[in-house]
């Protein structure tokens, strides 16, 4: 996709920009039951540049009807001008009356292709530029007037007029990429939902199972032998941001043991489970099973608890237990500390009762492994789909760079 010529226009020249001032009409008393009012969009309703209608607030008809300039319709573009500045979404599949809160402006009345403009607004170049020119010391803001002055480039016909057909072709290509990405995301969501259902079934107590304390199955925060580790040995280092909300270790760094040994970091090893103990990381599901690390020991965030399986106990089984919603919910109820610094105490892990398969009076290791293998199989499918998703997202990013920037034509 190429264009011989490009033209530049100010954003305010290709659409009208509307916003509301103040929070008039957004008190708790104004919220009404679904179906009797108008949706009011806020930045938290945008995820990955897509609108989610599930948790939108509602306002009364009266408040909606008195503000006709900020009514939202399909095809409009929402742009966040403060706090989550630059968050952007095009309104689609809207079946109810809708408006915006004061953090948004709504773009309407386009003289260009609205989807092309949407992709320009979410492009890396535009987002980076906007974040660089916003004002405010604590909360970054961008005035409606300043936004209207932002330059936007468009493919042009040989006579210099806007090439609407080229804009639509570019938008169609990127929309197709979005559909592939959305389809993959649905597959991932389906697998995750399937796994949650299977966990409920597979980890539910059955005949022959016994209730035992987790501290009887695992060592909680065990001591790890570091006597064989030399100062300049390289160890795997895992930060909190290196573990996902799905309970996977997504990355790690390698550091010299000498640079870490006196800093109080958590020490663990292969076949240990790490469990985030601090809010909100714990509630979000952060943790992981340490495996296939080449270093003699591993080190990481001080906000990890470590679980190490005892004899006849599968660490894979324990890992699946710690990432279950039920376990996390129980852990949340036992958190201690001040707001924002609450943590799951080690005593919760020690005393938490789990149900585990037994055979001939001892834990049934084979059954534990069978259950863990089923759940790990779904994990593998999720991981494979997430790898595909990452690939698609990189392809789309490259396409946006190539199609939306005249310098690459």
N, C-alpha and C positions, 0 to 999 in steps of 0.2 A: 504494500500500500504506500503510494508516494504521491506527492503533489508538487508541481513545479513551483508554485508560489504559495506564500503564507501571508496572512494579514494579522494585524494586532488590533484588538479592541479592548476597551475597558469593560469590566464585568457589568457595570451599570448601564452599558450601552446595548447589551444583548439580553437583558432581562430586567424586571423590576424587583427590588429588594424590600421586603416588608418585615417589620419587627414590632414588638410591643414593649412598652416601658412599664417597669414596676411589676408587682405580683398581684395586681388587682384581679380578683376572681379565683384565687388559688388557695384560699383558706380551707381548712379541714371541713368546715360546715358546707362548703360548696360541692364537695364530692358526692356524687350520686351513683345509684346502681347502674350497672351496664345496661345499655339500651335506652336510657332516659336522658343521656347527656352527650357531650362531645369529648372524644379523646383529646387529651393534651399531651403532646410529645415532649420528652425531655431527653438530654444527652444519654442517659442510662438506657434508653430504649434502642440505641444504635449499637450493634455488634458487628464488627468486620464490615462496616459501611453498609449494613443492612438493617432495616427497621424490624423490631420485634414488637408485636402488638399485645403480647401476653400480659404485661404488667403495667400498661398505661393507666394513668389516672383519668378520672372523668369529671367534667364540670357541668354546671347547669345550662339548660338551653338559653336562659336569659343572658348569661355571661357570654355565651358563644355568639348569640345574635347581635350583641351590641358591639362586636369587634369584627366587622366584615373584612377589614383589610388583612387580617392574619388568619383567615380560614385556610385550611390545607386541603388540597385535592390531589388525586392521582396525577403523576407527572411533575408535581412540584418538587423542588430540591430543598432540603433542610440543611442549614449550615450553622454550626455552633460557633458563636462569636466570643465566648468567654469560658473560663475554667477548662473544659475539654475542647479547647479551641481547635477548629479545623475538622472536627467530627462532622461527617457529611453523609447524607443518604438521599436517594430518590424515592419518592412515595409511590408505592405500587400495591395493587390488590387491596386498596382501602375501601371498605364497605360501609363505614360510619362517618359521621361528621367529625372533623378533627381541627385542632388548632395547635398552637405552640406555647411553650413557656418563654419567659424573657431571655433565656440563654441562647435562644435560636433566632435566626432570621429565616424567612421563607422566600425562595426565589421563584418567580412566576413570569408569565407573559414573554416567553422566549422568542427571539428572532433568529436563534440558532437551533441546532438539534439539542434537545435537553439532555439526552443520554450522553452525547459527546461532551457537553459541558460538565456533566457529573463526573465523567472519567478524568477530565482535566483537573477538577477540584480535588479529587482524591489521589492524584498523581504525586509521586515522591517530590518532584521539583516544586509543585505548587504548595504542598504541605510544608516543606522545609522553608520555603520563602515566607509563608504566612507566620510560622512560628518565630521567624527571625525578626519580624517587624512589629510584633504585638507589644503593647504597652502594659504597664501595671507592675508593681513591685511584688505583690503577693499573689494576686489572681490576674493572670494575663487576660487582656481583653482586646478586641478589635472593633472599632466603631463601624456602624453600618455604612457611613459615608466613605470611610477608608477602604472598606471591602469593595465598594462600588468602583473605586479607582484602580483596582488591581487589573493588570494587563492579562489578556487571554489570547493565545494564538490559535488561528483557524486555517485550515487548508483553503486555498482560493483558486478560482478559475483564472484562465489566462488574462482576462480583462480586469482582474483584481477584486472581483465580487466574491462573496463567501460561497464556497462550494458545499452546499447543504448535502448533496448526494455523497460526497466524500466523507463528511462528518457522520452520516448515517451508516456508511459502510464500516468505518472505524468502530463506531459504537456497537454495531452488530457483531463484529469479530470479538470484541472484548466481552460483550454479553454472552456469546457462545462459550467463551472461556469461563465466565462466571457460572454458567449452567453446569459445566463439567465439574467445577470445584464444588458447587452446591450439591450435586449428585453424590460426589465422594464423601462430603460431610454427612449426608444422610445415611450412607452405608456405615460410616464410623459410629454415628449416633445409634443406629440399629444394633450394631454389635455390642455397644456399651449397654444398651437397654437389655439385650439378651443376656449379657453376662450378669447383670444385677439380678435378674430373675433366676438364673442358674445358681448364683451364689446363695440366694435365699433357700433354694431347694437342697443344694449339695452340702451346705454347712449346717443345715437344720438337724437337731439331735434325732438319732434313729435308734432302733433296737440294737443293743450291744455297745452303744456309745456311753461314755461316762463324762461327767462334769468334773473338771479339774482346774486348779488355778493356773493362770498363764505362767506364773513364776515357777511352777513345778515342771513346766514343759520347756522353758527357756531361761537362760541367764539374762537378767535385765542389766544393761550397762556393765557388761563383764570387763575385766581387765584383759588387755591384749598384750601379749609378750612382745616387747620392743627391744629386747636385749641383743637380738641378732641384726638389728638395723643400724647401719653405720651413718655417720653424720651426712655424708654426701650421697647416700642412697636416694633414689628418686621414689617418691610415694605418690599415689593417686590422691588428689584433694577434691572433695565434693562440697560445693557451697549449697545453700538452700535453693538458690536459683537454678542449680543443676539438676534438681528433681522436679518432675511435673506434677500437676494436680491429679494425674491419673495413677500416680504411684510408680513412676518409672524414672530411672537415672538417665537423663538425656545427654549429659556431657560431664566432663571432669577435666581438671588440669593436672599437670605433673610438677611437683616441686621438690626441692632438696629437703630431706628430713630435718637437717640442721636449722633451716629457716622457720620450721613449724613447731619443733619439739617443746619449746618453753612458752608457748602462747596459749596453752590450755585448750587446744582444739580436741574434739571428740576423736577417739581412736577406735578403729574397727578393722575388719578383715573380710575376705571373700566368704560368702555364704552367711553373712549377717544381714539382718533387716534393719534399716534406719527409718526412724519414725519421727516426723516433725512434731515437736511438743509445744511450740508457741503459736498463739493466735496471730493472724488468721490462717497461717500455713497448715496447721493441723486440720482445721475444719475444711480447708480447700482440698485436702487429700494428699499433701506432699509426703513423700517417703519413697522407699525403693528397696529392692533386693540387690545387695552387692555381689557381683559375680563377674568372673573373667577379668579381674584386675591383675595386672602383671606384677605389681609391687608386693613386697612382703606384708605390708600393712597399708591401710588407708586412713586418711584423716579428713575431717570435715567440720561443718558448723557445730558450734557449741549447743545449738538448739535442736540437736538430734538425740533421741533415745536410741539405744542399740539393743536388739534382741538376737540372741544366739541359741539355736536349738540344742536341746539335751538329747541323750541317747533315745532312739526309737521315735523321734519326733522329726517330721519333715519340715525344714525351714520354708519350703515352697508353700506348704499348707499354712504355716504361721503367717507368711507374707500375705497370702490371699485373705486371711482373716483380718489383718491390720488395715487393709485397704477397703474393707467392706463398709458400707454406709452405716450399718448398725453399730459396728465397733467405734467408728468415728463419732457417732452421736452420743454413745455412752461416755466416750472420753471427754467430749465437750462439756457434759454435765458435771464432770469432776475437776474441771480446770480451776486453778487457784491463782491469786495475784491480783494486781490492780488492773483497771481497764486499759486495754491496749498492750498489756504485758502479761496476760494470763498464760499459764502453761499447764500441761498435763503432768502431774507428779508421777514419779517412778512407782510410787505405791499403787497407783491405779493399775499399772501393767502387772505388777506383782500379784495383786489380789483379784484381778478380773477372771471370772470363771468362763471357761470355754468348754464346748462339747467336742469330744475327740473320739474317733473309733478305737475300740479296744478288741483284742483277740487273745484268748488264753491268759487273761489277767494283765497283759501289757499293751501299750499303745500299738495299734495295727499300722505299722509303717507303710506297708504295701497299699492299704486303702487310702491313707493320707496322700500318698504319691499319686494314686489314680485320680483322686478328686482334684488335686493341684494341677495334674497334667491336663485335665479337661478345661479348667479355667485358664491355664497358661496357653492352651491352644487358641482360645478366643483372644487372649492378649496378643498372640502372634499375628492373628488376622487384623486386629486393630492397628498394630504397629506397621504392618505391611500397607494398609490403606492410608495411614498417616504419612508414610514415605511417599506414596503416590500423590497424596494431597500436596505435600511440600514441593514435589516436582511440578505439579500443575501451577501452584502459586508462583514458582520461579519463572515458569514459562510465561504466565500472564504478566508478571512484572517486566520481563524482557519485551513483550509485545507492547506494553504501554510506553516503555522507553522509546521504542522504534516508531510507533504509530502516532504518538502525541507530541513529539518534539521535532521541530523543523530542522534542527541542527543535525539530526540523524537521517534526514531524507536525502 
